């Protein structure tokens, strides 16, 4: 299934997977903005702040001046992208923005949209 993905989407999964492994967190995520820049993040689990990796990556993109998203990816053991994560992507990228979910080994699952 990986061969069916666009090389830039494969890159998002690779970045998300590397972030997850490097930071030893439950999830890694990456998003690509309208200019092709990528933002990566891991799960934030502080006593006073809890954010999924995907919501953190979207926040990083917004904080860096992104005005739209082309795609998002999350690497996790979860079987689905949460509604809250899809909503964050939708807020910046719109309902048609693809959201890729991959397992810890980087194998992609079905692509859903933020909508």
C-alpha positions in Angstrom: 0.0 0.0 0.0 2.9 2.4 0.6 3.7 2.5 -3.1 0.2 4.0 -3.8 1.1 7.0 -1.6 2.6 10.2 -3.1 6.3 10.5 -2.1 5.5 13.7 -0.2 2.9 11.8 1.9 5.3 9.0 2.5 7.8 11.6 3.8 5.2 12.8 6.3 4.8 9.3 7.6 8.6 8.9 7.8 8.9 12.2 9.7 6.1 11.3 12.1 7.5 7.8 12.8 11.0 9.2 13.4 9.6 11.8 15.9 7.6 9.1 17.7 10.7 6.9 18.1 13.2 9.7 18.9 11.0 11.2 21.6 9.6 7.8 22.9 6.0 9.1 22.8 2.8 7.3 22.0 2.2 9.3 18.7 4.2 11.2 16.2 2.7 13.5 13.6 3.7 15.6 10.7 1.7 18.2 8.6 2.6 19.9 5.3 1.5 23.5 4.8 0.5 25.3 1.6 4.1 26.1 0.8 5.4 22.6 1.3 7.0 23.2 4.7 6.6 20.4 7.2 6.0 20.5 10.9 6.5 17.5 13.2 5.5 16.9 16.8 5.1 14.2 19.3 2.5 13.7 22.0 2.6 16.4 24.7 1.8 14.9 28.2 2.5 17.5 30.9 0.7 17.7 34.1 -1.1 20.9 33.0 -1.2 20.3 29.2 -2.1 17.3 27.1 -2.1 17.4 23.3 -2.1 14.7 20.7 0.8 14.7 18.3 -1.4 15.8 15.4 -2.9 18.7 17.3 0.6 19.8 18.4 1.8 19.7 14.8 -1.1 21.8 13.6 -0.5 24.3 16.4 3.2 24.5 15.4 2.2 25.1 11.8 -0.2 27.9 12.8 2.4 29.4 15.2 4.9 29.5 12.3 2.5 31.4 10.0 0.9 28.6 7.9 -2.5 29.5 6.5 -3.5 26.1 5.1 -2.5 22.5 5.1 -2.0 20.1 2.2 -1.9 16.9 4.2 -1.4 15.4 7.7 0.0 12.1 9.0 0.0 10.5 12.4 1.9 7.4 13.5 0.2 5.6 16.4 -1.1 2.3 17.6 -4.6 3.7 17.4 -7.0 2.2 14.9 -8.5 5.6 13.9 -7.7 9.3 13.8 -9.8 11.0 16.6 -12.5 13.5 15.8 -10.6 16.1 17.7 -7.5 15.5 15.6 -9.4 15.7 12.4 -11.1 18.9 13.6 -7.7 20.6 14.1 -6.6 19.6 10.6 -10.0 20.8 9.2 -9.7 24.1 11.0 -6.5 24.9 9.1 -6.7 22.8 6.0 -10.4 22.4 5.3 -12.6 19.3 5.2 -10.9 17.7 2.1 -7.4 17.7 3.7 -6.1 14.1 3.7 -5.2 12.6 7.0 -3.0 9.5 6.9 -2.8 7.1 9.8 0.1 4.7 10.0 1.1 2.0 12.5 4.3 2.2 14.5 6.1 0.3 11.8 5.1 3.0 9.2 2.6 0.9 7.4 -0.1 3.2 6.2 -3.8 2.5 6.8 -6.7 4.0 4.9 -6.5 7.7 4.2 -9.4 9.7 5.6 -10.2 13.3 5.2 -10.4 16.0 7.9 -14.1 16.6 7.0 
